[in-house]
Structures are given as C-alpha cells and as structure tokens.
Amino acid sequence: MKWEGEDRSSNVEDRRGQGGGGGGMPRIGGRGIGLGSIAIALVAGWVFGINPLTVLGLLSGGGMEAPQVQQAPAGPAKAPPADDKAAAFASVVLRDTEQVWGKLMQASGNNYAEPRMVLFRGMTPTACGTGDSAMGPFYCPGDKKVYLDLDFFDTLSRRMGAPGDFAQAYVIAHEVGHHLQNLMGITGKVDGMRGRVSEQQMNALSVRVELQADCLAGVWAHHSQKGKGWLDSGDIQEGMNAASQIGDDTLQKASRGRVVPESFTHGSSQQRMTWFKRGLDTGSVNQCNTFDAKM
C-alpha cells in the first residue's frame, strides 16, 4: 500500500501519554461489570464494535443506561507527532476516507460530517463510557469518534494472523463505516430495539450491523483504489484475510474450541469476507443492505 507522502487528516486527536480516563469499570444498567463478563464480551465481540459496551449490556441483563458523557482530557486536542509512522498511517487512511465519503455523500446531495479519531493507550473517557484498549478499536456514536490504540495492530498481526498495512486500513475503514451508519440513522434504529427483542435476535441484528460496516469498508476501498491506485493484489488479500481472521466462528474456535452460532455478534469469517468483497467489487452503498439480505 503506497501511502507515504499522502495527505493526513486534521481530525486526529492524540491522547497517548495523558493517562487513562475515568478509572473503574464501565457501569451498565446501574451495575458494575466484572472481569469475567468482560472476558466473555471480548470473545463475542472483541474486535470491531460500534460500542464496546453493547455486548456487556446484553450480558448484564438487557438495557444499558443512557450514556453519560465524561470529560475528555483538558486542553486543546493534540495532534500526533509528525515523525510517528504508525500514527501517520492511521491519519492518512482517515484522510482518504474523508475524501472518498465526502465525494460520495456530495454526489447524493448530502454533506459528510467527518468523524474524529482518538489515539489512546489503556483507557480513555468517551461519550459511551470508559473505553478500554483491550476491547479493540471502536466507534462511539455519542461523540462521533473512532477510538484506536495503535498497539492493536501488533495484536492483529502477531496473535490474530492478519498482518499488513491494508489489514490495518480495513480496521479503520470498518469503524468509519459505523460512523456512516450513525449518520444515516441506522445505529439509533438498531439500538432502539434493545430490550424489545430477545438476546438472540439482538445478536442477529448486531451481525447485520457489522457486516454492513464491512461492506462500507469495501466501498471505500473500491473508490480509494480508483482514485489513487495505491493498492496491489497483495493488499486486497491482506484485507480479505483480516476479515476472515476476525469472524466470530474463527475467534470462538480459537478461544473456546467450539462454535456457537447463536452467540455471533459480528458474523462468520465467510460472511465478513463476502460482504467486504461485495463493497469492494461494486463500490455501491446500495449493495450494502444487509438488513434485507438472506443470511
């Protein structure tokens, strides 16, 4: 992926080195969530959540309290150092998503409200509760920010078998896909079903949300490649491999030794690859309607 020298986003906030945010464990439904529940949640939805507290909300017995906006670190948002290669890469990818989605939204008669990306280590305050790097990258609808601990990319490569810069770009593009869902009102509609349907039905809805974000990541990749030509066949394979390695069945088999389909929250490896490829091949948002698709 030929990314060096490309424009960087100005919407990157570097909180690394500023200390954790908020301390303590997330509280859902008025109750604290223990480490055992968190471990289960990480198995079910570890890698790419709209809100990493969603799975914990289900485990705690249903509804989650309205998110309480916590205070971000004081002072103006700090940009990452110019010579930080990992941060520069994330910033370049974010900038390209801004350019692609800005043009696509404009073509459909809409303006694109760009998300911010927060780089952090350990824990940080968000409008969705205290974010923890152990939960992987995530998007918070409450403050419209993508949260990323760059150390996750080492985990993605070494522990999850998904190396490569385009695998990392796929992660970022997936989270931006959740931002688009938020802008389109999809996130609110799905969250509005919480407590009105069974846990298994909510899991099934979550799968459709995640697969749609995969498809939207593919749409971005299609138009990004069309505009820049910065990918080769090896890069595409890296993205497909990443989609496969973070399928619920692959993660469950690795952690539990067995697969429990009714507990899926993100989709199987095959589903994730299929929907990412659909967006990549077509470049059409209209092809990303996972909610009406037969699963």
Secondary structure by P-SEA (a helix, b strand, c coil): ccccccccccccccccccccccccccccccccccaaaaaaaaaaccccccccaaaaaaaacccccccccccccccccccccccaaaaaaaaaaaaaaaaaaaaaaaaaccccbbbbbbbbccbbbcccccccccccbbbbcccbbbbbccaaaaaaccccccccaaaaaaaaaaaaaaaaaaaaaaaaaaaaacccccaaaaaaaaaaaaaaaaaaaaaaaaaaaaccccccaaaaaaaaaaaaaacaaaaaaaacccccccccccccaaaaaaaaaaaaacccccccccccccc
